[in-house]
């Protein structure tokens, strides 16, 4: 079987990307494309790629950076933590990982719960002016994680909407195909984002606080500190990943629950636990569709030979619905048997904020179900894809 003539970028306008990925997987879990990319859609193959010692991340960042003009956007791609290999990756990861230990994450739970409660109180107070419908994405699911990551990093709360706009505009740079207008907007947004962060870094160096950014400014690993380009790229990545993927995880998952009212009722009445339900959010509504890697040597994944230097797209969303490991993979079934979702990747690049994202998602879901046990979907949501990220445009609901 020859290379598949399929453009992964077409998923951005695909009304049912999961069906398309299942079709790609039906021809093999590891497949070459006519574009020279290789795509991995099987669970076993994805695991092999993500933990293989001869698979690299840095060349991906180098390729992205090489396509950009000198400046903040190029620097961000070149120093982005998920595009680093040893020795840089363990050095940078070690400097920031202490902020996301299970103990530290557990300690912020009361603050997250209080934040969720206050936001829902505010929505309740405005329901009459909102004509009885609420966009849960804008009013709640975006607000909680953006407040949390702003608090952790020490970003002033009044600036978070501006920074969110910057990070959203930069995200198309992670796509396999970037529209020229999106590219220009991303380059401009990266300049503004890094200019803001550079000023914040200088302020923290002069007046350090107890926030993560202050800690990163002085953190050392074996006598080495983060360079300014590394620090700016890491802070931008933490801010973006710290709110965007959690926001999309919750709204994507709630959309799946509300399309069938019986699903939502099962969470409300406790038939499905909040923890198991968030697990199915991760598996079936994976907010990050894929991650990119490059083979350093000739490799073999799930019995398929892949040559050295091959760019590989690992479709986490497809691996999470692989029928080889999940019976009836398209069925939403919290508490099912099977492996943990690969939504946070695996191996050395496993998401630093996975524990925090799960906690936030569980708190948000539990808070909504407790506040509005008869919540209804007010419209069928539409979806977007920016770079590897997929989410609903809005989640319009009718609280009852």
VEXVOVEX-387885 format. One record per residue (C-alpha): x, y, z. Coordinates in nm, 4 decimals, padded with zeros to 6 digits. Layout:
N
{u: X	v: Y	w: Z} .
...
This chain:
400
{u: 00.0000	v: 00.0000	w: 00.0000} .
{u: 00.1467	v: 00.3338	w: -00.1094} .
{u: 00.1449	v: 00.6659	w: 00.0748} .
{u: -00.1969	v: 00.8038	w: 00.1644} .
{u: -00.3035	v: 01.1212	w: -00.0159} .
{u: -00.4566	v: 01.2973	w: 00.2832} .
{u: -00.3908	v: 01.6396	w: 00.4333} .
{u: -00.4062	v: 01.6433	w: 00.8166} .
{u: -00.4707	v: 02.0168	w: 00.7958} .
{u: -00.8121	v: 01.9363	w: 00.6468} .
{u: -00.9279	v: 01.8333	w: 00.9954} .
{u: -00.9642	v: 02.2048	w: 01.0706} .
{u: -01.2776	v: 02.2114	w: 00.8545} .
{u: -01.3840	v: 01.8493	w: 00.9049} .
{u: -01.7309	v: 01.8185	w: 01.0657} .
{u: -01.6396	v: 01.4763	w: 01.2084} .
{u: -01.2623	v: 01.4463	w: 01.2571} .
{u: -01.2973	v: 01.1312	w: 01.4687} .
{u: -01.4647	v: 00.9471	w: 01.1795} .
{u: -01.1902	v: 01.0668	w: 00.9459} .
{u: -00.9165	v: 00.9512	w: 01.1853} .
{u: -01.0885	v: 00.6129	w: 01.2166} .
{u: -01.0824	v: 00.5879	w: 00.8369} .
{u: -00.7091	v: 00.6690	w: 00.8330} .
{u: -00.6471	v: 00.4072	w: 01.1036} .
{u: -00.8445	v: 00.1438	w: 00.9102} .
{u: -00.5571	v: 00.1307	w: 00.6615} .
{u: -00.2955	v: 00.0765	w: 00.9333} .
{u: -00.1952	v: 00.2301	w: 01.2650} .
{u: 00.1208	v: 00.3815	w: 01.1116} .
{u: 00.0956	v: 00.5260	w: 00.7604} .
{u: 00.3065	v: 00.7442	w: 00.5307} .
{u: 00.1446	v: 01.0392	w: 00.3547} .
{u: 00.2219	v: 01.1742	w: 00.0105} .
{u: 00.3376	v: 01.4946	w: 00.1839} .
{u: 00.6293	v: 01.3022	w: 00.3489} .
{u: 00.4641	v: 01.3096	w: 00.6916} .
{u: 00.3869	v: 00.9876	w: 00.8732} .
{u: 00.0708	v: 00.9605	w: 01.0807} .
{u: 00.0218	v: 00.7384	w: 01.3837} .
{u: -00.3374	v: 00.6623	w: 01.4833} .
{u: -00.3097	v: 00.3377	w: 01.6839} .
{u: -00.2716	v: 00.3258	w: 02.0610} .
{u: 00.0191	v: 00.0771	w: 02.0703} .
{u: 00.2083	v: 00.2647	w: 01.7995} .
{u: 00.1510	v: 00.5997	w: 01.9716} .
{u: 00.3000	v: 00.4640	w: 02.2939} .
{u: 00.6020	v: 00.3329	w: 02.1047} .
{u: 00.6657	v: 00.6685	w: 01.9386} .
{u: 00.6186	v: 00.8743	w: 02.2556} .
{u: 00.8648	v: 00.6683	w: 02.4600} .
{u: 01.1150	v: 00.5694	w: 02.1892} .
{u: 01.4724	v: 00.6825	w: 02.2677} .
{u: 01.5434	v: 00.7628	w: 01.9024} .
{u: 01.2440	v: 00.9904	w: 01.8483} .
{u: 01.3117	v: 01.3617	w: 01.8824} .
{u: 01.1121	v: 01.6771	w: 01.9497} .
{u: 01.3707	v: 01.9514	w: 01.8885} .
{u: 01.3731	v: 01.9157	w: 01.5063} .
{u: 01.0010	v: 01.9973	w: 01.5074} .
{u: 01.0653	v: 02.3269	w: 01.6829} .
{u: 01.3582	v: 02.3948	w: 01.4485} .
{u: 01.1329	v: 02.3494	w: 01.1455} .
{u: 00.8627	v: 02.5762	w: 01.2856} .
{u: 01.1225	v: 02.8375	w: 01.3843} .
{u: 01.2905	v: 02.8280	w: 01.0422} .
{u: 00.9646	v: 02.9336	w: 00.8764} .
{u: 00.9357	v: 03.2459	w: 01.0904} .
{u: 01.1077	v: 03.5856	w: 01.0728} .
{u: 01.3575	v: 03.6728	w: 01.3477} .
{u: 01.1802	v: 03.7796	w: 01.6635} .
{u: 00.9535	v: 03.6543	w: 01.9388} .
{u: 00.7607	v: 03.3954	w: 01.7368} .
{u: 01.0815	v: 03.2279	w: 01.6170} .
{u: 01.2287	v: 03.2383	w: 01.9665} .
{u: 00.9161	v: 03.0851	w: 02.1175} .
{u: 00.9136	v: 02.7920	w: 01.8764} .
{u: 01.2894	v: 02.7351	w: 01.9106} .
{u: 01.2794	v: 02.7282	w: 02.2926} .
{u: 00.9341	v: 02.5819	w: 02.3545} .
{u: 00.9631	v: 02.3135	w: 02.6251} .
{u: 00.7746	v: 02.0507	w: 02.4239} .
{u: 01.0265	v: 02.0996	w: 02.1400} .
{u: 01.3334	v: 02.0362	w: 02.3558} .
{u: 01.5457	v: 01.7216	w: 02.3769} .
{u: 01.8093	v: 01.6230	w: 02.6338} .
{u: 02.0040	v: 01.7832	w: 02.7867} .
{u: 01.7893	v: 02.0973	w: 02.7558} .
{u: 01.4534	v: 01.9316	w: 02.8165} .
{u: 01.5281	v: 01.7689	w: 03.1555} .
{u: 01.7079	v: 02.0860	w: 03.2664} .
{u: 01.4144	v: 02.3157	w: 03.1878} .
{u: 01.1526	v: 02.0656	w: 03.3017} .
{u: 01.3333	v: 02.0142	w: 03.6306} .
{u: 01.3239	v: 02.3876	w: 03.7009} .
{u: 00.9460	v: 02.4098	w: 03.6689} .
{u: 00.8194	v: 02.0639	w: 03.7673} .
{u: 00.8158	v: 02.1335	w: 04.1425} .
{u: 00.5276	v: 02.3758	w: 04.0869} .
{u: 00.3027	v: 02.0942	w: 03.9620} .
{u: 00.3595	v: 01.8132	w: 04.2107} .
{u: 00.0439	v: 01.6335	w: 04.3323} .
{u: 00.0917	v: 01.7894	w: 04.6781} .
{u: 00.1120	v: 02.1453	w: 04.5444} .
{u: -00.1811	v: 02.0904	w: 04.3088} .
{u: -00.3955	v: 01.9444	w: 04.5879} .
{u: -00.3188	v: 02.2521	w: 04.7973} .
{u: -00.4842	v: 02.4856	w: 04.5432} .
{u: -00.8094	v: 02.2866	w: 04.5289} .
{u: -00.9973	v: 02.5037	w: 04.7840} .
{u: -00.9002	v: 02.8148	w: 04.5884} .
{u: -01.0219	v: 02.6597	w: 04.2612} .
{u: -01.3496	v: 02.5539	w: 04.4258} .
{u: -01.4036	v: 02.9029	w: 04.5645} .
{u: -01.3271	v: 03.0582	w: 04.2262} .
{u: -01.5771	v: 02.8298	w: 04.0517} .
{u: -01.8419	v: 02.9049	w: 04.3144} .
{u: -01.7957	v: 03.2818	w: 04.2832} .
{u: -01.8186	v: 03.2707	w: 03.9049} .
{u: -02.1396	v: 03.0659	w: 03.9152} .
{u: -02.2835	v: 03.3058	w: 04.1729} .
{u: -02.2131	v: 03.5902	w: 03.9328} .
{u: -02.3794	v: 03.4077	w: 03.6439} .
{u: -02.6869	v: 03.3379	w: 03.8583} .
{u: -02.7147	v: 03.7056	w: 03.9453} .
{u: -02.7083	v: 03.8023	w: 03.5753} .
{u: -02.9370	v: 03.5322	w: 03.4356} .
{u: -03.2289	v: 03.7702	w: 03.3778} .
{u: -03.0083	v: 04.0048	w: 03.1770} .
{u: -02.8703	v: 03.7075	w: 02.9857} .
{u: -03.2224	v: 03.6077	w: 02.8721} .
{u: -03.1892	v: 03.2823	w: 03.0623} .
{u: -02.9043	v: 03.1454	w: 02.8482} .
{u: -02.5336	v: 03.1390	w: 02.9242} .
{u: -02.2214	v: 03.0764	w: 02.7192} .
{u: -02.0445	v: 02.8464	w: 02.9635} .
{u: -01.7213	v: 02.8698	w: 02.7676} .
{u: -01.6875	v: 03.2477	w: 02.7953} .
{u: -01.8547	v: 03.2920	w: 03.1337} .
{u: -01.7092	v: 02.9961	w: 03.3215} .
{u: -01.4897	v: 02.7331	w: 03.1510} .
{u: -01.2456	v: 02.9955	w: 03.0226} .
{u: -01.2535	v: 03.2012	w: 03.3400} .
{u: -01.1522	v: 02.9351	w: 03.5930} .
{u: -00.8295	v: 02.8052	w: 03.4318} .
{u: -00.7215	v: 03.1525	w: 03.3184} .
{u: -00.7605	v: 03.2807	w: 03.6756} .
{u: -00.5737	v: 02.9783	w: 03.8128} .
{u: -00.2742	v: 03.0021	w: 03.5781} .
{u: -00.2638	v: 03.3807	w: 03.6211} .
{u: -00.2555	v: 03.3334	w: 03.9973} .
{u: 00.0172	v: 03.0674	w: 03.9768} .
{u: 00.2373	v: 03.2719	w: 03.7431} .
{u: 00.1682	v: 03.6029	w: 03.9134} .
{u: -00.0012	v: 03.7651	w: 03.6119} .
{u: -00.2332	v: 04.0510	w: 03.7132} .
{u: -00.5927	v: 03.9313	w: 03.6771} .
{u: -00.6900	v: 04.2427	w: 03.4810} .
{u: -00.4402	v: 04.1512	w: 03.2058} .
{u: -00.5472	v: 03.7898	w: 03.1510} .
{u: -00.7978	v: 03.8570	w: 02.8711} .
{u: -00.5316	v: 04.0404	w: 02.6717} .
{u: -00.2818	v: 03.7573	w: 02.7283} .
{u: -00.5437	v: 03.4993	w: 02.6341} .
{u: -00.5990	v: 03.6793	w: 02.3044} .
{u: -00.2226	v: 03.6778	w: 02.2428} .
{u: -00.1875	v: 03.3052	w: 02.3153} .
{u: -00.4901	v: 03.2167	w: 02.0999} .
{u: -00.3443	v: 03.4158	w: 01.8112} .
{u: -00.0057	v: 03.2409	w: 01.8443} .
{u: -00.1516	v: 02.8865	w: 01.8521} .
{u: -00.1846	v: 02.8451	w: 01.4692} .
{u: 00.1967	v: 02.8354	w: 01.4548} .
{u: 00.1690	v: 02.4763	w: 01.5825} .
{u: -00.0364	v: 02.3696	w: 01.2812} .
{u: 00.0869	v: 02.1588	w: 00.9915} .
{u: -00.0582	v: 02.4249	w: 00.7602} .
{u: -00.0852	v: 02.7941	w: 00.8525} .
{u: -00.2995	v: 03.0478	w: 00.6670} .
{u: -00.0872	v: 03.3527	w: 00.5705} .
{u: -00.3224	v: 03.5888	w: 00.7571} .
{u: -00.3058	v: 03.3701	w: 01.0678} .
{u: 00.0729	v: 03.3620	w: 01.0365} .
{u: 00.0996	v: 03.7400	w: 01.0270} .
{u: -00.1357	v: 03.7729	w: 01.3229} .
{u: 00.0579	v: 03.5086	w: 01.5186} .
{u: 00.3918	v: 03.6831	w: 01.4608} .
{u: 00.2465	v: 04.0161	w: 01.5748} .
{u: 00.0792	v: 03.8583	w: 01.8784} .
{u: 00.4008	v: 03.6822	w: 01.9813} .
{u: 00.5858	v: 04.0148	w: 01.9761} .
{u: 00.3230	v: 04.1757	w: 02.1992} .
{u: 00.3063	v: 03.8712	w: 02.4277} .
{u: 00.6818	v: 03.8524	w: 02.4796} .
{u: 00.7106	v: 04.2284	w: 02.5263} .
{u: 00.4545	v: 04.2090	w: 02.8065} .
{u: 00.6232	v: 03.9050	w: 02.9635} .
{u: 00.9698	v: 04.0626	w: 02.9428} .
{u: 00.8442	v: 04.3614	w: 03.1425} .
{u: 00.6818	v: 04.1252	w: 03.3939} .
{u: 01.0072	v: 03.9297	w: 03.4289} .
{u: 01.2038	v: 04.2468	w: 03.4977} .
{u: 00.9465	v: 04.3465	w: 03.7598} .
{u: 00.9713	v: 04.0063	w: 03.9313} .
{u: 01.3498	v: 04.0245	w: 03.9331} .
{u: 01.3319	v: 04.3600	w: 04.1117} .
{u: 01.0322	v: 04.2744	w: 04.3312} .
{u: 01.0045	v: 03.8946	w: 04.3594} .
{u: 00.6877	v: 03.7432	w: 04.5023} .
{u: 00.5740	v: 03.3924	w: 04.5898} .
{u: 00.4498	v: 03.3185	w: 04.2366} .
{u: 00.5901	v: 03.0707	w: 03.9849} .
{u: 00.7408	v: 03.3368	w: 03.7576} .
{u: 00.9420	v: 03.4802	w: 04.0461} .
{u: 01.0663	v: 03.1290	w: 04.1258} .
{u: 01.1637	v: 03.0654	w: 03.7633} .
{u: 01.3615	v: 03.3896	w: 03.7510} .
{u: 01.5965	v: 03.2642	w: 04.0223} .
{u: 01.5716	v: 02.8870	w: 03.9745} .
{u: 01.8903	v: 02.6982	w: 03.9033} .
{u: 01.9602	v: 02.3428	w: 03.7866} .
{u: 02.3221	v: 02.2295	w: 03.8280} .
{u: 02.4304	v: 02.5935	w: 03.8438} .
{u: 02.2424	v: 02.6971	w: 03.5270} .
{u: 01.9536	v: 02.9409	w: 03.5056} .
{u: 01.7001	v: 02.9847	w: 03.2299} .
{u: 01.8101	v: 03.2250	w: 02.9580} .
{u: 01.5735	v: 03.5112	w: 02.8778} .
{u: 01.4500	v: 03.3452	w: 02.5519} .
{u: 01.3917	v: 03.0194	w: 02.7434} .
{u: 01.2121	v: 03.2013	w: 03.0235} .
{u: 00.9846	v: 03.3950	w: 02.7882} .
{u: 00.9022	v: 03.0866	w: 02.5799} .
{u: 00.8368	v: 02.8760	w: 02.8900} .
{u: 00.6129	v: 03.1400	w: 03.0487} .
{u: 00.4152	v: 03.1868	w: 02.7266} .
{u: 00.3745	v: 02.8098	w: 02.6920} .
{u: 00.2680	v: 02.7652	w: 03.0545} .
{u: 00.0145	v: 03.0449	w: 03.0227} .
{u: -00.1311	v: 02.9116	w: 02.6981} .
{u: -00.1377	v: 02.5440	w: 02.7998} .
{u: -00.2532	v: 02.6353	w: 03.1491} .
{u: -00.5850	v: 02.7745	w: 03.0341} .
{u: -00.6569	v: 02.6770	w: 02.6745} .
{u: -00.6507	v: 02.2977	w: 02.6892} .
{u: -00.8369	v: 02.2862	w: 03.0219} .
{u: -01.1006	v: 02.5241	w: 02.8887} .
{u: -01.1468	v: 02.3099	w: 02.5787} .
{u: -01.1427	v: 01.9864	w: 02.7780} .
{u: -01.4320	v: 02.1036	w: 02.9960} .
{u: -01.6438	v: 02.2615	w: 02.7220} .
{u: -01.5838	v: 01.9759	w: 02.4771} .
{u: -01.6816	v: 01.7293	w: 02.7495} .
{u: -01.9893	v: 01.9203	w: 02.8630} .
{u: -02.1013	v: 01.9438	w: 02.5011} .
{u: -02.0779	v: 01.5632	w: 02.4800} .
{u: -02.2765	v: 01.5256	w: 02.8033} .
{u: -02.5506	v: 01.7704	w: 02.7104} .
{u: -02.6125	v: 01.6314	w: 02.3625} .
{u: -02.7747	v: 01.3386	w: 02.5458} .
{u: -02.9593	v: 01.4622	w: 02.8597} .
{u: -02.9392	v: 01.1143	w: 03.0140} .
{u: -02.5602	v: 01.1429	w: 03.0270} .
{u: -02.5762	v: 01.4651	w: 03.2249} .
{u: -02.8336	v: 01.3176	w: 03.4650} .
{u: -02.6024	v: 01.0235	w: 03.5355} .
{u: -02.3319	v: 01.2598	w: 03.6561} .
{u: -02.5813	v: 01.4634	w: 03.8607} .
{u: -02.7252	v: 01.1576	w: 04.0372} .
{u: -02.3838	v: 01.0013	w: 04.0948} .
{u: -02.4257	v: 00.7035	w: 03.8609} .
{u: -02.1121	v: 00.8288	w: 03.6893} .
{u: -01.8409	v: 00.9693	w: 03.9136} .
{u: -01.6965	v: 01.3090	w: 03.8288} .
{u: -01.3461	v: 01.1595	w: 03.8094} .
{u: -01.4515	v: 00.8863	w: 03.5644} .
{u: -01.6509	v: 01.1348	w: 03.3582} .
{u: -01.3528	v: 01.3675	w: 03.3214} .
{u: -01.1546	v: 01.0610	w: 03.2140} .
{u: -01.4029	v: 01.0109	w: 02.9298} .
{u: -01.3811	v: 01.3816	w: 02.8457} .
{u: -01.0092	v: 01.3258	w: 02.7975} .
{u: -01.0526	v: 01.0079	w: 02.5947} .
{u: -01.3401	v: 01.0990	w: 02.3649} .
{u: -01.3056	v: 01.4778	w: 02.3401} .
{u: -00.9266	v: 01.5130	w: 02.3383} .
{u: -00.8547	v: 01.8863	w: 02.3129} .
{u: -00.5062	v: 01.8392	w: 02.1582} .
{u: -00.5548	v: 01.6246	w: 01.8496} .
{u: -00.1889	v: 01.5497	w: 01.7801} .
{u: 00.1743	v: 01.6048	w: 01.8756} .
{u: 00.4681	v: 01.6063	w: 01.6343} .
{u: 00.7968	v: 01.4172	w: 01.6493} .
{u: 01.0912	v: 01.3299	w: 01.4184} .
{u: 01.2749	v: 00.9966	w: 01.3990} .
{u: 01.6513	v: 01.0216	w: 01.4582} .
{u: 01.7207	v: 00.6699	w: 01.3248} .
{u: 01.5362	v: 00.4027	w: 01.1303} .
{u: 01.2571	v: 00.2912	w: 01.3651} .
{u: 00.9750	v: 00.0413	w: 01.3774} .
{u: 00.6358	v: 00.1207	w: 01.5286} .
{u: 00.3679	v: -00.1451	w: 01.5596} .
{u: 00.5507	v: -00.3549	w: 01.3002} .
{u: 00.5871	v: -00.0735	w: 01.0450} .
{u: 00.9325	v: 00.0511	w: 00.9436} .
{u: 00.9722	v: 00.4299	w: 00.9511} .
{u: 01.2933	v: 00.5828	w: 00.8102} .
{u: 01.5273	v: 00.8204	w: 00.9903} .
{u: 01.4379	v: 01.1867	w: 00.9575} .
{u: 01.0657	v: 01.1206	w: 00.9148} .
{u: 00.8265	v: 01.3824	w: 01.0580} .
{u: 00.5612	v: 01.1938	w: 01.2552} .
{u: 00.2209	v: 01.3212	w: 01.3696} .
{u: 00.0965	v: 01.1194	w: 01.6662} .
{u: -00.2813	v: 01.1566	w: 01.6747} .
{u: -00.3648	v: 01.1315	w: 02.0439} .
{u: -00.7342	v: 01.1707	w: 01.9652} .
{u: -00.7238	v: 00.8668	w: 01.7359} .
{u: -00.5187	v: 00.6542	w: 01.9775} .
{u: -00.7757	v: 00.7304	w: 02.2487} .
{u: -01.0477	v: 00.5779	w: 02.0282} .
{u: -00.8527	v: 00.2785	w: 01.9029} .
{u: -01.0873	v: -00.0252	w: 01.9032} .
{u: -00.7855	v: -00.2469	w: 01.9710} .
{u: -00.7803	v: -00.1195	w: 02.3309} .
{u: -01.1315	v: 00.0214	w: 02.3820} .
{u: -01.4503	v: -00.1738	w: 02.3107} .
{u: -01.7045	v: 00.0463	w: 02.1295} .
{u: -01.4568	v: 00.3347	w: 02.1357} .
{u: -01.7020	v: 00.6033	w: 02.0202} .
{u: -01.9418	v: 00.5308	w: 02.3064} .
{u: -01.9230	v: 00.7704	w: 02.6031} .
{u: -01.8845	v: 00.5309	w: 02.8967} .
{u: -01.7196	v: 00.6615	w: 03.2163} .
{u: -01.5566	v: 00.3936	w: 03.4289} .
{u: -01.4763	v: 00.1725	w: 03.1290} .
{u: -01.1874	v: -00.0715	w: 03.1383} .
{u: -00.8788	v: 00.0025	w: 02.9379} .
{u: -00.5623	v: 00.2135	w: 02.9438} .
{u: -00.5508	v: 00.5741	w: 03.0576} .
{u: -00.6091	v: 00.8292	w: 02.7795} .
{u: -00.3021	v: 00.9610	w: 02.6012} .
{u: -00.4448	v: 01.3142	w: 02.6015} .
{u: -00.1508	v: 01.4428	w: 02.8085} .
{u: 00.0957	v: 01.2494	w: 02.5868} .
{u: 00.3347	v: 01.0004	w: 02.7481} .
{u: 00.6969	v: 00.9558	w: 02.8461} .
{u: 00.9473	v: 01.2372	w: 02.8927} .
{u: 00.7104	v: 01.4962	w: 02.7473} .
{u: 00.4093	v: 01.3973	w: 02.9566} .
{u: 00.2190	v: 01.7184	w: 03.0312} .
{u: 00.3554	v: 01.8978	w: 03.3378} .
{u: 00.0137	v: 02.0369	w: 03.4240} .
{u: -00.1846	v: 01.7137	w: 03.3893} .
{u: -00.2666	v: 01.6936	w: 03.7615} .
{u: -00.3784	v: 02.0560	w: 03.7683} .
{u: -00.5891	v: 02.0191	w: 03.4533} .
{u: -00.7693	v: 01.7132	w: 03.5935} .
{u: -00.8345	v: 01.8898	w: 03.9237} .
{u: -00.9737	v: 02.2006	w: 03.7524} .
{u: -01.1915	v: 01.9933	w: 03.5198} .
{u: -01.3305	v: 01.7868	w: 03.8072} .
{u: -01.4050	v: 02.0969	w: 04.0162} .
{u: -01.5730	v: 02.2726	w: 03.7238} .
{u: -01.7869	v: 01.9729	w: 03.6299} .
{u: -01.8919	v: 01.9059	w: 03.9906} .
{u: -01.9718	v: 02.2744	w: 04.0477} .
{u: -02.1926	v: 02.2997	w: 03.7377} .
{u: -02.3786	v: 01.9753	w: 03.8127} .
{u: -02.4421	v: 02.0791	w: 04.1728} .
{u: -02.5584	v: 02.4285	w: 04.0778} .
{u: -02.7766	v: 02.3335	w: 03.7808} .
{u: -02.8958	v: 01.9709	w: 03.8006} .
{u: -03.1382	v: 02.0280	w: 03.5100} .
{u: -02.9010	v: 02.2096	w: 03.2741} .
{u: -03.0006	v: 02.2020	w: 02.9060} .
{u: -02.8137	v: 02.2638	w: 02.5842} .
{u: -02.9544	v: 02.5788	w: 02.4183} .
{u: -02.7982	v: 02.5190	w: 02.0763} .
{u: -02.5938	v: 02.2576	w: 01.8949} .
{u: -02.2358	v: 02.3874	w: 01.9230} .
{u: -02.0061	v: 02.4493	w: 01.6294} .
{u: -01.6392	v: 02.3554	w: 01.6458} .
{u: -01.3043	v: 02.5056	w: 01.5503} .
{u: -00.9489	v: 02.3798	w: 01.5192} .
{u: -00.6473	v: 02.6073	w: 01.5665} .
{u: -00.3197	v: 02.4269	w: 01.5197} .
{u: -00.3552	v: 02.0936	w: 01.7005} .
{u: -00.6254	v: 02.2287	w: 01.9327} .
{u: -00.9949	v: 02.1486	w: 01.8861} .
{u: -01.2832	v: 02.3031	w: 02.0779} .
{u: -01.6353	v: 02.4408	w: 02.0590} .
{u: -01.6827	v: 02.8030	w: 01.9535} .
{u: -01.9219	v: 02.8557	w: 02.2435} .
{u: -02.1334	v: 02.6429	w: 02.4753} .
{u: -02.4747	v: 02.8025	w: 02.5026} .
{u: -02.6818	v: 02.6464	w: 02.7813} .
{u: -03.0069	v: 02.7108	w: 02.9653} .
{u: -02.9655	v: 02.6779	w: 03.3455} .
{u: -03.2705	v: 02.5356	w: 03.5270} .
